[in-house]
Amino acid sequence: MDIEKLENGNYNILGYKGNKTEIEIHYKIEDGFVESVSLYAGSELSQQRKKNIEKIIIPSGIKKIKDDAFKIFFNLKQFYNTFDK
């Protein structure tokens, strides 16, 4: 995951660099918590990989999902928070 540390010490998820078709975002990262998700951000290569993602699991503690977070997830079939699991 590409992450950005926010001024309040928490994090924003910017992108995904892996090759998996299923990703799970964890609520706690290093010394803070994931506050927001904006997965559309990132390099061309990262964007190409995101086109293969079929399932995303987001923890229920996330406060904000950016408007264009899933803009190019063409093959996304399942999306739910961990409360739904």
N, CA, C and O atoms as CSV, one atom per row, in Angstrom:
chain,resi,resn,atom,element,x,y,z
A,1,MET,N,N,0.832,-1.177,0.000
A,1,MET,CA,C,0.000,0.000,0.000
A,1,MET,C,C,0.882,1.247,0.000
A,1,MET,O,O,1.917,1.291,0.664
A,2,ASP,N,N,0.463,2.231,-0.736
A,2,ASP,CA,C,1.068,3.553,-0.645
A,2,ASP,C,C,0.280,4.318,0.401
A,2,ASP,O,O,-0.947,4.395,0.328
A,3,ILE,N,N,0.981,4.884,1.373
A,3,ILE,CA,C,0.286,5.604,2.432
A,3,ILE,C,C,0.824,7.024,2.555
A,3,ILE,O,O,1.960,7.311,2.178
A,4,GLU,N,N,-0.007,7.896,3.085
A,4,GLU,CA,C,0.360,9.283,3.323
A,4,GLU,C,C,0.045,9.580,4.783
A,4,GLU,O,O,-1.067,9.332,5.249
A,5,LYS,N,N,1.030,10.113,5.501
A,5,LYS,CA,C,0.789,10.479,6.897
A,5,LYS,C,C,0.144,11.866,6.938
A,5,LYS,O,O,0.651,12.820,6.349
A,6,LEU,N,N,-0.973,11.956,7.640
A,6,LEU,CA,C,-1.712,13.204,7.753
A,6,LEU,C,C,-1.176,14.041,8.914
A,6,LEU,O,O,-0.451,13.527,9.766
A,7,GLU,N,N,-1.524,15.306,8.951
A,7,GLU,CA,C,-1.043,16.213,9.994
A,7,GLU,C,C,-1.415,15.748,11.399
A,7,GLU,O,O,-0.682,16.009,12.353
A,8,ASN,N,N,-2.540,15.068,11.531
A,8,ASN,CA,C,-2.986,14.613,12.854
A,8,ASN,C,C,-2.331,13.292,13.289
A,8,ASN,O,O,-2.652,12.761,14.352
A,9,GLY,N,N,-1.412,12.762,12.464
A,9,GLY,CA,C,-0.704,11.530,12.808
A,9,GLY,C,C,-1.345,10.269,12.264
A,9,GLY,O,O,-0.757,9.192,12.360
A,10,ASN,N,N,-2.530,10.377,11.698
A,10,ASN,CA,C,-3.192,9.233,11.085
A,10,ASN,C,C,-2.790,9.138,9.614
A,10,ASN,O,O,-1.928,9.889,9.158
A,11,TYR,N,N,-3.414,8.212,8.865
A,11,TYR,CA,C,-2.967,7.929,7.511
A,11,TYR,C,C,-4.103,7.955,6.494
A,11,TYR,O,O,-5.272,7.751,6.819
A,12,ASN,N,N,-3.711,8.213,5.259
A,12,ASN,CA,C,-4.582,8.110,4.094
A,12,ASN,C,C,-3.974,7.036,3.191
A,12,ASN,O,O,-2.773,7.064,2.923
A,13,ILE,N,N,-4.778,6.106,2.729
A,13,ILE,CA,C,-4.303,5.096,1.783
A,13,ILE,C,C,-4.372,5.715,0.389
A,13,ILE,O,O,-5.443,6.114,-0.070
A,14,LEU,N,N,-3.223,5.793,-0.279
A,14,LEU,CA,C,-3.137,6.427,-1.594
A,14,LEU,C,C,-3.210,5.448,-2.750
A,14,LEU,O,O,-3.781,5.765,-3.793
A,15,GLY,N,N,-2.646,4.273,-2.584
A,15,GLY,CA,C,-2.588,3.355,-3.715
A,15,GLY,C,C,-2.221,1.951,-3.285
A,15,GLY,O,O,-1.945,1.677,-2.117
A,16,TYR,N,N,-2.229,1.087,-4.258
A,16,TYR,CA,C,-1.936,-0.322,-4.032
A,16,TYR,C,C,-0.929,-0.775,-5.077
A,16,TYR,O,O,-1.114,-0.522,-6.267
A,17,LYS,N,N,0.133,-1.441,-4.643
A,17,LYS,CA,C,1.199,-1.853,-5.555
A,17,LYS,C,C,1.255,-3.349,-5.802
A,17,LYS,O,O,2.058,-3.800,-6.618
A,18,GLY,N,N,0.436,-4.125,-5.129
A,18,GLY,CA,C,0.512,-5.574,-5.242
A,18,GLY,C,C,-0.162,-6.118,-6.487
A,18,GLY,O,O,-0.650,-5.369,-7.334
A,19,ASN,N,N,-0.177,-7.442,-6.578
A,19,ASN,CA,C,-0.781,-8.128,-7.726
A,19,ASN,C,C,-1.996,-8.968,-7.338
A,19,ASN,O,O,-2.523,-9.703,-8.173
A,20,LYS,N,N,-2.442,-8.875,-6.111
A,20,LYS,CA,C,-3.567,-9.686,-5.657
A,20,LYS,C,C,-4.877,-9.178,-6.253
A,20,LYS,O,O,-4.987,-8.010,-6.627
A,21,THR,N,N,-5.853,-10.053,-6.337
A,21,THR,CA,C,-7.181,-9.648,-6.796
A,21,THR,C,C,-8.065,-9.273,-5.619
A,21,THR,O,O,-9.149,-8.721,-5.811
A,22,GLU,N,N,-7.618,-9.565,-4.400
A,22,GLU,CA,C,-8.350,-9.215,-3.182
A,22,GLU,C,C,-7.430,-8.434,-2.258
A,22,GLU,O,O,-6.320,-8.881,-1.968
A,23,ILE,N,N,-7.880,-7.266,-1.789
A,23,ILE,CA,C,-7.071,-6.515,-0.837
A,23,ILE,C,C,-7.901,-6.190,0.398
A,23,ILE,O,O,-9.106,-5.949,0.322
A,24,GLU,N,N,-7.221,-6.192,1.528
A,24,GLU,CA,C,-7.849,-5.817,2.787
A,24,GLU,C,C,-7.043,-4.671,3.382
A,24,GLU,O,O,-5.833,-4.783,3.583
A,25,ILE,N,N,-7.723,-3.580,3.658
A,25,ILE,CA,C,-7.076,-2.420,4.256
A,25,ILE,C,C,-7.190,-2.564,5.767
A,25,ILE,O,O,-8.277,-2.802,6.292
A,26,HIS,N,N,-6.083,-2.422,6.456
A,26,HIS,CA,C,-6.072,-2.546,7.909
A,26,HIS,C,C,-6.264,-1.180,8.555
A,26,HIS,O,O,-5.774,-0.168,8.054
A,27,TYR,N,N,-6.978,-1.165,9.664
A,27,TYR,CA,C,-7.295,0.098,10.337
A,27,TYR,C,C,-6.075,0.711,11.020
A,27,TYR,O,O,-5.922,1.932,11.028
A,28,LYS,N,N,-5.206,-0.122,11.593
A,28,LYS,CA,C,-4.017,0.385,12.281
A,28,LYS,C,C,-2.792,0.191,11.400
A,28,LYS,O,O,-2.536,-0.904,10.899
A,29,ILE,N,N,-2.041,1.269,11.220
A,29,ILE,CA,C,-0.788,1.234,10.465
A,29,ILE,C,C,0.272,1.938,11.293
A,29,ILE,O,O,0.083,3.070,11.737
A,30,GLU,N,N,1.375,1.261,11.490
A,30,GLU,CA,C,2.505,1.818,12.236
A,30,GLU,C,C,2.025,2.441,13.541
A,30,GLU,O,O,1.547,1.724,14.420
A,31,ASP,N,N,2.140,3.749,13.686
A,31,ASP,CA,C,1.817,4.418,14.947
A,31,ASP,C,C,0.507,5.202,14.891
A,31,ASP,O,O,0.262,6.058,15.742
A,32,GLY,N,N,-0.336,4.917,13.897
A,32,GLY,CA,C,-1.593,5.648,13.758
A,32,GLY,C,C,-2.675,4.775,13.157
A,32,GLY,O,O,-2.538,3.556,13.058
A,33,PHE,N,N,-3.742,5.421,12.764
A,33,PHE,CA,C,-4.890,4.716,12.206
A,33,PHE,C,C,-5.188,5.214,10.799
A,33,PHE,O,O,-4.888,6.361,10.467
A,34,VAL,N,N,-5.770,4.366,9.981
A,34,VAL,CA,C,-6.183,4.773,8.636
A,34,VAL,C,C,-7.461,5.590,8.797
A,34,VAL,O,O,-8.455,5.115,9.347
A,35,GLU,N,N,-7.416,6.801,8.318
A,35,GLU,CA,C,-8.537,7.719,8.447
A,35,GLU,C,C,-9.318,7.834,7.146
A,35,GLU,O,O,-10.536,8.011,7.159
A,36,SER,N,N,-8.605,7.731,6.008
A,36,SER,CA,C,-9.269,7.910,4.721
A,36,SER,C,C,-8.631,7.037,3.653
A,36,SER,O,O,-7.504,6.560,3.795
A,37,VAL,N,N,-9.388,6.843,2.580
A,37,VAL,CA,C,-8.943,6.013,1.457
A,37,VAL,C,C,-9.151,6.790,0.172
A,37,VAL,O,O,-10.247,7.278,-0.106
A,38,SER,N,N,-8.082,6.899,-0.612
A,38,SER,CA,C,-8.174,7.527,-1.933
A,38,SER,C,C,-7.332,6.698,-2.897
A,38,SER,O,O,-6.312,7.169,-3.401
A,39,LEU,N,N,-7.753,5.489,-3.145
A,39,LEU,CA,C,-6.962,4.505,-3.895
A,39,LEU,C,C,-6.705,4.877,-5.352
A,39,LEU,O,O,-5.833,4.280,-5.984
A,40,TYR,N,N,-7.428,5.834,-5.896
A,40,TYR,CA,C,-7.212,6.198,-7.300
A,40,TYR,C,C,-5.862,6.874,-7.508
A,40,TYR,O,O,-5.304,6.832,-8.605
A,41,ALA,N,N,-5.346,7.489,-6.471
A,41,ALA,CA,C,-4.045,8.153,-6.578
A,41,ALA,C,C,-2.954,7.130,-6.882
A,41,ALA,O,O,-3.103,5.956,-6.546
A,42,GLY,N,N,-1.882,7.548,-7.498
A,42,GLY,CA,C,-0.761,6.646,-7.732
A,42,GLY,C,C,-0.278,6.650,-9.165
A,42,GLY,O,O,-0.831,7.338,-10.022
A,43,SER,N,N,0.749,5.882,-9.410
A,43,SER,CA,C,1.392,5.842,-10.717
A,43,SER,C,C,0.568,5.054,-11.733
A,43,SER,O,O,-0.378,4.353,-11.372
A,44,GLU,N,N,0.935,5.178,-12.994
A,44,GLU,CA,C,0.277,4.418,-14.076
A,44,GLU,C,C,0.343,2.929,-13.791
A,44,GLU,O,O,-0.649,2.225,-13.977
A,45,LEU,N,N,1.487,2.433,-13.344
A,45,LEU,CA,C,1.644,1.009,-13.059
A,45,LEU,C,C,0.696,0.591,-11.935
A,45,LEU,O,O,0.031,-0.441,-12.020
A,46,SER,N,N,0.646,1.401,-10.894
A,46,SER,CA,C,-0.251,1.102,-9.788
A,46,SER,C,C,-1.696,1.096,-10.269
A,46,SER,O,O,-2.474,0.239,-9.851
A,47,GLN,N,N,-2.072,2.027,-11.136
A,47,GLN,CA,C,-3.432,2.085,-11.661
A,47,GLN,C,C,-3.746,0.862,-12.510
A,47,GLN,O,O,-4.863,0.349,-12.448
A,48,GLN,N,N,-2.800,0.384,-13.293
A,48,GLN,CA,C,-3.012,-0.807,-14.110
A,48,GLN,C,C,-3.282,-2.019,-13.229
A,48,GLN,O,O,-4.169,-2.815,-13.537
A,49,ARG,N,N,-2.540,-2.173,-12.142
A,49,ARG,CA,C,-2.748,-3.296,-11.231
A,49,ARG,C,C,-4.118,-3.235,-10.575
A,49,ARG,O,O,-4.743,-4.269,-10.340
A,50,LYS,N,N,-4.591,-2.024,-10.276
A,50,LYS,CA,C,-5.887,-1.884,-9.617
A,50,LYS,C,C,-7.028,-2.346,-10.505
A,50,LYS,O,O,-8.099,-2.689,-10.004
A,51,LYS,N,N,-6.824,-2.362,-11.791
A,51,LYS,CA,C,-7.872,-2.818,-12.702
A,51,LYS,C,C,-8.178,-4.303,-12.506
A,51,LYS,O,O,-9.243,-4.767,-12.911
A,52,ASN,N,N,-7.260,-5.054,-11.893
A,52,ASN,CA,C,-7.441,-6.488,-11.687
A,52,ASN,C,C,-8.094,-6.834,-10.343
A,52,ASN,O,O,-8.419,-7.997,-10.102
A,53,ILE,N,N,-8.287,-5.865,-9.485
A,53,ILE,CA,C,-8.824,-6.123,-8.150
A,53,ILE,C,C,-10.313,-6.440,-8.233
A,53,ILE,O,O,-11.088,-5.715,-8.856
A,54,GLU,N,N,-10.693,-7.547,-7.586
A,54,GLU,CA,C,-12.080,-8.001,-7.609
A,54,GLU,C,C,-12.786,-7.799,-6.265
A,54,GLU,O,O,-14.014,-7.739,-6.215
A,55,LYS,N,N,-12.017,-7.694,-5.177
A,55,LYS,CA,C,-12.627,-7.607,-3.849
A,55,LYS,C,C,-11.803,-6.663,-2.971
A,55,LYS,O,O,-10.575,-6.745,-2.935
A,56,ILE,N,N,-12.499,-5.763,-2.264
A,56,ILE,CA,C,-11.853,-4.833,-1.341
A,56,ILE,C,C,-12.568,-4.912,0.002
A,56,ILE,O,O,-13.795,-4.843,0.076
A,57,ILE,N,N,-11.779,-5.057,1.059
A,57,ILE,CA,C,-12.322,-5.088,2.413
A,57,ILE,C,C,-11.769,-3.865,3.147
A,57,ILE,O,O,-10.556,-3.679,3.239
A,58,ILE,N,N,-12.671,-3.040,3.663
A,58,ILE,CA,C,-12.285,-1.810,4.344
A,58,ILE,C,C,-12.789,-1.877,5.785
A,58,ILE,O,O,-13.945,-2.232,6.011
A,59,PRO,N,N,-11.941,-1.543,6.767
A,59,PRO,CA,C,-12.395,-1.586,8.155
A,59,PRO,C,C,-13.470,-0.541,8.431
A,59,PRO,O,O,-13.474,0.535,7.832
A,60,SER,N,N,-14.366,-0.864,9.329
A,60,SER,CA,C,-15.488,0.021,9.616
A,60,SER,C,C,-15.062,1.323,10.279
A,60,SER,O,O,-15.868,2.250,10.340
A,61,GLY,N,N,-13.844,1.438,10.773
A,61,GLY,CA,C,-13.367,2.660,11.422
A,61,GLY,C,C,-12.945,3.764,10.467
A,61,GLY,O,O,-12.661,4.879,10.906
A,62,ILE,N,N,-12.896,3.481,9.175
A,62,ILE,CA,C,-12.497,4.494,8.191
A,62,ILE,C,C,-13.506,5.628,8.202
A,62,ILE,O,O,-14.711,5.388,8.134
A,63,LYS,N,N,-13.021,6.873,8.289
A,63,LYS,CA,C,-13.905,8.027,8.362
A,63,LYS,C,C,-14.324,8.544,6.995
A,63,LYS,O,O,-15.424,9.076,6.843
A,64,LYS,N,N,-13.448,8.393,5.987
A,64,LYS,CA,C,-13.750,8.998,4.689
A,64,LYS,C,C,-13.193,8.151,3.551
A,64,LYS,O,O,-12.056,7.681,3.597
A,65,ILE,N,N,-14.019,7.974,2.539
A,65,ILE,CA,C,-13.581,7.369,1.287
A,65,ILE,C,C,-13.727,8.458,0.228
A,65,ILE,O,O,-14.827,8.955,-0.015
A,66,LYS,N,N,-12.626,8.819,-0.389
A,66,LYS,CA,C,-12.632,9.920,-1.355
A,66,LYS,C,C,-13.551,9.595,-2.530
A,66,LYS,O,O,-13.743,8.428,-2.869
A,67,ASP,N,N,-14.115,10.623,-3.145
A,67,ASP,CA,C,-15.096,10.470,-4.228
A,67,ASP,C,C,-14.624,9.577,-5.365
A,67,ASP,O,O,-15.396,8.767,-5.878
A,68,ASP,N,N,-13.360,9.716,-5.765
A,68,ASP,CA,C,-12.861,8.945,-6.910
A,68,ASP,C,C,-12.004,7.748,-6.489
A,68,ASP,O,O,-11.213,7.248,-7.289
A,69,ALA,N,N,-12.150,7.288,-5.254
A,69,ALA,CA,C,-11.289,6.234,-4.711
A,69,ALA,C,C,-11.307,4.954,-5.552
A,69,ALA,O,O,-10.285,4.274,-5.649
A,70,PHE,N,N,-12.425,4.621,-6.149
A,70,PHE,CA,C,-12.543,3.362,-6.884
A,70,PHE,C,C,-12.843,3.583,-8.366
A,70,PHE,O,O,-13.480,2.754,-9.017
A,71,LYS,N,N,-12.382,4.691,-8.872
A,71,LYS,CA,C,-12.692,5.130,-10.238
A,71,LYS,C,C,-12.321,4.120,-11.328
A,71,LYS,O,O,-13.076,3.956,-12.286
A,72,ILE,N,N,-11.199,3.452,-11.208
A,72,ILE,CA,C,-10.772,2.537,-12.284
A,72,ILE,C,C,-10.783,1.075,-11.861
A,72,ILE,O,O,-10.052,0.267,-12.434
A,73,PHE,N,N,-11.581,0.725,-10.891
A,73,PHE,CA,C,-11.685,-0.664,-10.452
A,73,PHE,C,C,-12.744,-1.371,-11.300
A,73,PHE,O,O,-13.828,-1.688,-10.812
A,74,PHE,N,N,-12.425,-1.611,-12.553
A,74,PHE,CA,C,-13.368,-2.152,-13.518
A,74,PHE,C,C,-13.867,-3.554,-13.178
A,74,PHE,O,O,-14.993,-3.907,-13.530
A,75,ASN,N,N,-13.058,-4.349,-12.507
A,75,ASN,CA,C,-13.420,-5.732,-12.204
A,75,ASN,C,C,-13.875,-5.941,-10.767
A,75,ASN,O,O,-13.992,-7.080,-10.315
A,76,LEU,N,N,-14.132,-4.855,-10.044
A,76,LEU,CA,C,-14.548,-4.960,-8.650
A,76,LEU,C,C,-15.923,-5.617,-8.555
A,76,LEU,O,O,-16.909,-5.116,-9.096
A,77,LYS,N,N,-15.964,-6.759,-7.850
A,77,LYS,CA,C,-17.207,-7.516,-7.698
A,77,LYS,C,C,-17.735,-7.460,-6.272
A,77,LYS,O,O,-18.940,-7.580,-6.053
A,78,GLN,N,N,-16.836,-7.278,-5.291
A,78,GLN,CA,C,-17.242,-7.252,-3.883
A,78,GLN,C,C,-16.542,-6.105,-3.180
A,78,GLN,O,O,-15.344,-5.881,-3.355
A,79,PHE,N,N,-17.315,-5.385,-2.382
A,79,PHE,CA,C,-16.772,-4.306,-1.562
A,79,PHE,C,C,-17.561,-4.290,-0.266
A,79,PHE,O,O,-18.784,-4.153,-0.291
A,80,TYR,N,N,-16.892,-4.426,0.852
A,80,TYR,CA,C,-17.584,-4.338,2.130
A,80,TYR,C,C,-16.616,-3.969,3.234
A,80,TYR,O,O,-15.404,-4.145,3.113
A,81,ASN,N,N,-17.183,-3.452,4.314
A,81,ASN,CA,C,-16.334,-3.151,5.463
A,81,ASN,C,C,-16.280,-4.372,6.369
A,81,ASN,O,O,-17.075,-5.299,6.214
A,82,THR,N,N,-15.353,-4.377,7.308
A,82,THR,CA,C,-15.158,-5.547,8.153
A,82,THR,C,C,-16.338,-5.809,9.065
A,82,THR,O,O,-16.492,-6.921,9.570
A,83,PHE,N,N,-17.173,-4.808,9.287
A,83,PHE,CA,C,-18.392,-5.015,10.058
A,83,PHE,C,C,-19.333,-5.979,9.350
A,83,PHE,O,O,-20.093,-6.702,9.995
A,84,ASP,N,N,-19.276,-5.987,7.996
A,84,ASP,CA,C,-20.138,-6.847,7.189
A,84,ASP,C,C,-19.636,-8.278,7.076
A,84,ASP,O,O,-20.381,-9.150,6.630
A,85,LYS,N,N,-18.402,-8.543,7.463
A,85,LYS,CA,C,-17.800,-9.875,7.271
A,85,LYS,C,C,-18.511,-10.958,8.036
A,85,LYS,O,O,-18.117,-12.122,7.969
